[in-house]
Every structure is written in C-alpha cells, then in structure tokens.
Amino acid sequence: MQNEFAFFPGCVLSQAAKEAKMSLEAIAPLLGWKLHEIKGWSCCGAQQAQDV
C-alpha cells in the first residue's frame, strides 16, 4: 500500500538544506510514500539556523 503526501519543500529545504530534501526523496519510495510537491508554493519566511 502506498501512502501519498502533499510535500512543501520551502526555501530552506530547496536551497540551504538540499541534502535533507534529497534524502527524503530517496527514502520515500522505500517507505511506500509518494510525495506530491505542492505546485506554486512560496517561501514561508523561515530561516535555517547556522553555526557561526
């Protein structure tokens, strides 16, 4: 059985945390998940915490 999910990658996951997005997209099929990236999504304004 495959579960389907709406997927909002946001700016952080699409840019600063690309590795996390790639990992999720790689593992999802193994878990039986189908991700549907939300069309026309826009940035939510969140920022990724950075160590200085």
N, C-alpha and C positions, 0 to 999 in steps of 0.2 A: 504494500500500500504506500502510495506516495502522498506526502503532505505538501500543500502549496502555501507559500507565504508571500505577502507583499513585502518588498525589500526597499528600504530607504537608506542608501549609502551615505548621503550627506557629503558635505565638502571635506570633512576630516578624513573619512574612510576612503574617499576618492582621491585624495591628494597626499596628506601627511602620513596617513596610515594605510597606504596601498597594500602592504604586506598582509594586514589583517583582512582586507577585502578579498585578496587573492586566496588566502587560507580558507575563508568562509565559502567562497565559490568552489574551491576544490573539494572540500569535505561534505558540502551539502548533498550532492548526489549519493555519496556513500551512506548517508543517514536517511536517504529516501526523501529528501527535501527538494522541492522545486521552487526556486526563487524567482519572483517576478519584480524586476526593478520598476519602481513607480515612475511612470512617464511624466516628464515635466517637473520633476522635483526641483526645489530651490534650496539654497543654503539656509540653515536654521539659525546661523549666527554663533553656534558653539565653536569653541576653540580647543585644540589639543594642548594639554599641559606639557611643557617642555622642561627638562632639567637644564639648568644654566651652569 
